[in-house]
């Protein structure tokens, strides 16, 4: 369990209709604070004049991130519609990620399959900012007999870092957004949109102040510390450099990233797979993680704060199922392990041996189906997760890896599914394997990212099910993609029988987020969400060096990372072509390396947007989205409820007005 899990925070609010998170916070408190004292009727001035009240207020400022990191709706906004991921059969945000029908309108229940959750995230980030602003106000007011100077600085450092981080999500999603520097408790019908330059200046002001105040907070505890604040600063500076062609921002980004690399105490595992193993899923103990969002094994501790908005009848609204996953909001957790998995347990002919361990009762399988012995599968299939078929890896992503020298493909992706050991032993000792697979022993399915050779096809025959890159003219080899480039998966039109052999239902799985905890496959897991990792600092430094003209340092930083990911005894440095790309300041070499290292980690859409490569790369590598994407898709639409609420709405950018983004 993560070290902060036992103190996992729950939040309560008195409701006032939101306009830019207009609210009065009455009792924002952590779980144990609520249990220890009855605060009913207390005003915020009374509650936040106590140490326990301030502890709860600061802790609650983290909880909103659990609605983004590891949540389905956020994957659509951060990984969907890019060069690395194609649309899976059951993706519930198809018009978002193929750019065919993005709208500011709020999805109704009948449109749940197309919900981008713009309205929910707009509300959520501004509510979180208001919690941070309230915390900053009351922490600053606390007398010395309530908060020591060191506690005050630590709290302010955490709150200002989080406030900047919430604004990073807002500005990179919607562009110009209103800056709120003080807590808001009175509703207003007027709003404005501060420029992106001003938002970036505000974020950097916050993190710079946080870095000063967190100077002594260098240990990893699960809370924001000095190195988390500096990691955020490095990221913001890199984005500032990209967005505004700001050479000094690049120079400062490289310098800040270097400080984190040398000072944070983080280091690379010799085996990249160890970064993602169940043993190291706690971000506090993981050597490569600078800061992670805590998820507790006690799923009841991971619930989200309540929404503040009400529907037309006055009933408080709930978060979309793609955010909460639990309608009652009684449990919560990380759903990342569900997003990149095919229907491995439903392929025709093998369902009897690849049964999914959804419940305790299914852990014991009676095989063959009629008569025979019962074999205890234990947790053999537990890390495989459920096949939600949301995101299919593009051929571009799979082709990035040099498997001879680089560890990352095998550590990041699952291309082989194994029979439960007890069944494999049974097959070797006389129990008949599935029909057509008389020689099956350990391997049940192998998905090749390339077209297999004739020898590989011969070896697979009668032993395991084989998937190929494209159609190889063999009825027993199932193609994953329609084209050699891997821009379109083969398409299922249903969910039964041979449709489960199609590439948008069965595909190579990203396994970084496997949920190892528990005895059965779960819809919600407890793996911490790794927000800042050491490798990102190398990538930031490399890009910043390259764009500021220090190409030698850029090459060195990329090679440092690549050699850390090299297979034992192998050289994994840049090729001469890649070195030439660095020297010519070609951002594609950086984007390729970021894809190898950070695929699935909720950064890709933002990377492509900030580098101006979103449209070009979608056109090259995403066959579903390429015909729909337009220049205005570089920003998301302001949610319609927000547009309807303002009275100073304008037709375009206006320093005194509020406008909808172009194209929506």
Buried (B, 14 or more C-beta within 10 A) or exposed (E): BBBBBEBBBBBBBEBBEBBBBBBBBBBBBBBBBBEEBEBEEBEBEEBBBBEBBBBBBBBBBBBBBBBBBBBBBBBBBBBBBBBBBBBBBBBBBBBBBBBBEBBBBBBEEEBEEBBBBBBBBBBBBBBBBBBBBBBBBBBEEBEEEBBEEEBBBBBBBBBBBBBBBBBBBBBBBBBBBBBBEEBBEEEEEEBBBBBBEBBBBBBBEBBBBBBBBBEEBEEBEBBBBBBBBBBBBBBBBBBBBBBEEBEEBBBBBBEBBBBBBEEBEBEBBEEBBBBBBEEBBBBBBBEBBBBBBBBBBBBBBBBBBBBBBEEEEEEEBBBBBBBBBBEEBEBBBBBBBBBBBBBBBBBEEBBBBBBBBBEEEBBBBEBBEEEEEEBEBBBBBBBBBBBBBBBBBBBBBBBBBBEEBBBBBBBBBBBBBBBBEBBBBBBEEEBEBBEEBEEBBBBBBBBBBBBBEEEBBEBBBEBBBBBBBBBBEBEEBBBBBBBEBBBBBBBBEEEEEEBBBBBBBBBBBBBBBBBBBBEBBBBBBBBBBBBBBBBBBBBBBBBBBBBBEBBEBBBBBBBBBBBBBBBEEEEBBBEEEBBEBBBEBBBEBBBBBBBBBBBBBBBBBBBBBBBEBBBBBBBBBBBBBBEBBEEEBBBBBBBBBBBEBBEBBBEEEEEEBBBBBBEB
